[in-house]
Amino acid sequence: MLAAVAGGAVLYVASPPRPLWWLAPVAFTLLVLAVYGRLGRRGFGYGVAFGVAYLLPLLRWLYDFLGVAFGVWPWLGLVVLEALFFGLMGVGMARVSRLPMAPVWMAAVVVAAEAVRSRVPYGGFPWGRVAFTQPEGVFLPLAAVGGAVLVGFAVALTGCGLAVLALRIRQAPRRWIAHAVVAVLPLVAGWVMVSLIETDAEVGTATVAVVQGNAPDAGIALLGQSATVRANHIAQADRLVDDVRAGRVPAPDLVILPESSNVFEAGRDDPDLDRIARELGVPVAVGGTAYGADGRASNRMILWSPQRGATEEYAKQQLVPFSEFVPLRAVAAAVTPFTDDPAGDMVSGDRPGVFDMGSARVGFAICYEVAYDYVLTEATRAGAQLLVVPTNNAWFGRTEMTYQQLAMARLRAVEHGRAVVVASTSGVSAIVQPDGRVTRSTGQFTAESMVERVPLRLSTTVATRFGSVPEWVVVSFAVVAVAVAFRRQVVTSHSPGK
């Protein structure tokens, strides 16, 4: 049990903002030492312990958001729920640990468990996937081939290989040499891939301005302060206009204002945005809550043209459960403040968000969507040459949440071979190059703008082309391996002398 708990704690320490990516494989080494050769129920317990030790500190920001009004229960409830998936992972890893080439099958089980918890319940919760620990790591370039799935598989494979190697190192070399190769191979593959990641502009460059207007550091009390957030962003956009006129910053080709920086009524009339877009003379993408003629709300990015005002719109597809939509509404009031919204559940979008902004084709994933593989994959396939993640992190104060989300954006940059612009109401906003490097960023809870030139790229990576195929292949391997292990156990238990 101690090894499992230590493994979960180590995986947390490996997570951003700490650049200790190399600890992530060690976390799985410790977990394998706990579950190796165990019965399924012991594996479940060790998996749950690993999950709790990892997620409890990782999701501490949820308590900072909701704790004042709801105590520890939303935080602890989510941790326990997600830890159950780690328990199932522990069962699977224990089952397959006696198979030949066990590290491969155990790593596949890790991916399978993540695939399940990224989808259920209520759309899943992919936060805390193994790949998101690797923005500084040697495994990161593998994202260009297989996305978050391959990165997570590689991390787990190295850790599992090290564990089995440690268990067999005293035996004859033929019993452990293959495991040594398995442990080292992902590291070598990542190192080789570093030189193959392309970052050059293929269809020119674009000068992007990000407006971070700031928001009150008020946690749940941010509810009802949309007018303040809007005023802050309009004021910061006006300062950007002044800076451009004075020549203090280059003239941008396009401007991004983050999620929740505005509120749009059904008519989409906004004289301030009309003026800002007209004075800058470039398209402006603005995030906010948008109401339809029926009074229902959605979380949208809206493209503001200097000549025509509001034109194209993208509605967030992957809504946040118990926030943007509320399941189990009769009991949800115990854990969320969003049950009293008179507009009810938000309306989700059903298509990728891609805007033509001047000479650039720009794809969007709003906030939480960056954790989901399909959102930016679909946007890139739809022709996006640049990716943008508008977000409102002010809810979560000065916690690690914003850095955890930035790590996801960095992985997506490599996965799709695109520069990624993170635009936050309160920071951290960032410019991420196609190789995952952050070349410029803002502070937290500051009002500032960034103007930066980024490459526009059109070629697609292997990961973009194949999408979810690698995940389903690895999940299939995991299912087959668990079935084979279970069959072996049944046959053994019914054999003579047993």
C-alpha positions, 0 to 999 in steps of 0.5 A, spaced: 500 500 500 505 504 501 508 503 494 501 505 491 500 511 495 508 513 494 507 512 486 500 517 486 504 522 490 510 522 485 506 523 479 503 529 482 510 532 484 511 530 476 506 535 474 506 542 472 508 547 474 514 543 476 519 541 471 520 534 474 517 530 468 522 524 469 518 522 476 512 520 472 515 513 470 517 512 477 510 513 479 508 507 475 514 503 477 512 504 484 505 502 482 507 496 479 511 494 485 505 494 489 500 490 484 505 485 481 502 478 481 496 480 486 489 478 486 484 483 482 481 486 489 488 487 492 489 491 485 483 495 486 485 497 492 492 499 490 489 503 484 484 507 488 490 509 493 494 511 487 489 515 484 487 518 491 494 520 492 495 523 485 488 527 485 487 529 492 493 535 491 492 535 483 485 538 484 486 542 490 484 548 486 477 545 486 477 547 493 479 554 492 473 555 488 468 552 491 470 551 498 468 557 501 460 555 500 460 548 499 466 545 504 471 540 501 465 535 499 465 537 491 473 536 491 473 530 495 467 527 491 470 528 485 477 525 487 473 519 490 469 518 483 475 519 479 480 514 483 475 508 482 477 508 475 484 508 478 482 502 482 479 499 475 486 500 472 489 497 478 485 491 477 487 490 470 494 491 471 494 486 476 491 481 472 496 482 466 502 482 470 504 475 469 503 475 462 509 475 457 511 482 456 507 484 462 510 492 461 506 492 455 500 490 457 500 494 463 501 500 460 496 499 455 491 498 461 493 505 463 491 508 457 484 504 457 483 506 464 484 514 461 480 512 455 474 510 460 474 516 465 475 521 459 468 519 457 464 517 463 460 519 467 457 526 463 462 526 458 468 524 462 474 528 466 480 527 462 484 532 467 490 529 470 492 524 464 499 522 464 501 525 458 499 532 461 505 531 466 510 531 460 510 539 457 518 539 459 519 531 458 523 527 453 516 523 451 513 530 449 515 529 441 511 523 441 505 527 441 506 528 434 505 521 432 500 518 437 497 524 441 496 524 448 495 517 448 502 515 445 505 520 450 501 516 456 503 509 454 510 511 453 511 514 460 507 508 463 511 503 459 518 506 461 515 505 468 512 498 468 518 496 464 523 499 470 519 495 475 519 488 472 526 489 471 527 491 478 523 484 480 527 480 475 534 483 475 537 477 480 535 472 475 538 470 468 539 476 463 534 472 458 529 473 464 530 481 464 534 483 458 527 484 454 524 489 460 530 493 460 529 494 452 522 496 453 524 501 459 529 504 455 525 504 448 520 510 449 526 514 452 530 513 445 524 514 441 522 521 444 529 523 444 530 521 436 523 525 435 525 531 438 529 533 431 523 531 427 518 536 430 517 542 425 516 549 427 517 553 421 512 557 418 509 554 412 504 559 409 507 565 412 506 568 419 501 572 423 502 577 429 497 576 434 495 580 440 492 577 446 488 581 451 488 579 458 484 584 462 484 581 469 478 579 473 477 579 481 481 574 485 474 572 488 473 565 487 466 563 487 464 570 488 466 571 481 459 570 480 455 576 478 461 580 476 461 579 469 460 587 468 467 588 471 470 583 467 467 586 461 469 593 463 476 590 464 477 587 458 474 593 454 479 598 458 485 593 456 483 593 449 483 600 449 490 600 451 492 596 446 489 601 441 493 606 444 499 602 444 499 600 437 497 608 435 503 610 438 508 605 435 509 601 442 507 595 439 507 592 432 500 592 429 496 586 430 493 581 424 488 579 429 486 580 436 484 575 441 479 576 448 478 570 452 473 566 454 468 570 459 470 577 457 463 579 455 456 577 455 452 577 448 445 578 448 441 575 442 442 581 438 449 581 438 450 589 438 456 591 442 458 598 440 465 598 444 467 591 440 465 595 434 469 601 435 475 597 437 475 592 431 474 598 427 480 602 430 485 596 430 482 595 423 483 587 424 478 581 426 477 580 433 475 574 436 471 575 443 469 570 448 463 570 452 456 567 455 452 568 449 444 568 449 439 566 443 433 568 442 430 563 446 433 566 452 438 560 452 445 561 453 452 558 450 459 559 451 461 562 445 467 565 441 464 570 436 468 573 431 468 581 430 469 584 423 471 591 423 466 592 417 460 588 419 461 587 427 459 580 429 459 575 424 462 567 425 460 564 432 463 557 435 459 554 441 463 550 446 462 543 444 464 539 451 461 543 456 463 542 464 458 538 468 455 541 474 457 548 471 455 549 464 450 543 465 447 540 471 446 533 471 442 530 477 439 537 478 435 535 484 441 534 488 446 538 485 445 544 489 449 541 495 456 541 490 455 547 485 452 554 485 450 553 478 443 550 479 440 557 480 441 559 473 435 562 470 437 560 463 438 553 465 443 548 462 448 551 456 447 549 449 453 545 446 455 546 439 456 541 434 461 543 430 469 545 430 470 552 431 475 555 425 475 562 423 478 566 418 481 572 421 485 576 416 490 571 412 490 566 418 485 560 419 484 559 426 481 554 430 479 554 437 478 550 444 474 553 449 478 552 456 476 545 459 475 543 451 483 543 451 483 536 455 479 533 450 483 530 444 477 531 439 476 538 439 483 541 436 484 535 432 477 536 428 479 544 428 486 542 425 483 537 420 478 543 418 484 547 416 486 551 422 493 554 421 493 556 428 490 554 435 487 558 440 485 556 447 481 562 450 480 561 458 477 564 464 482 561 470 480 567 475 475 562 478 481 558 481 485 563 484 493 563 484 493 555 484 496 550 479 490 549 475 492 554 470 499 551 469 496 544 468 491 547 463 497 550 459 501 544 459 495 541 455 496 546 450 503 545 450 502 538 448 496 540 443 501 544 440 506 538 438 500 533 437 498 538 431 504 541 429 501 548 430 502 554 434 497 555 440 495 561 443 492 561 450 488 567 452 486 568 459 482 573 463 487 573 469 493 569 466 497 565 465 496 567 457 501 564 453 504 563 446 506 556 445 510 554 439 509 548 435 514 544 439 511 546 445 516 551 447 513 557 451 516 563 448 512 569 452 507 569 457 503 573 462 503 573 470 497 571 474 491 577 476 494 582 471 492 586 466 496 586 460 497 585 452 501 580 448 503 582 441 507 576 438 508 573 431 507 566 430 508 561 424 502 559 420 502 551 418 498 547 414 501 540 414 498 535 418 501 530 423 500 523 424 497 524 430 492 529 427 491 524 421 489 518 425 485 522 431 483 516 436 485 510 432 491 509 436 487 510 442 482 504 440 488 500 438 491 500 445 485 499 448 483 493 444 490 490 446 488 492 453 482 488 453 485 482 450 490 482 455 486 482 461 481 477 457 487 472 456 490 473 463 483 472 466 482 465 462 489 463 464 487 464 471 480 460 470 484 454 467 489 454 472 484 454 478 481 448 474 487 444 473 488 438 476 491 438 483 489 445 484 
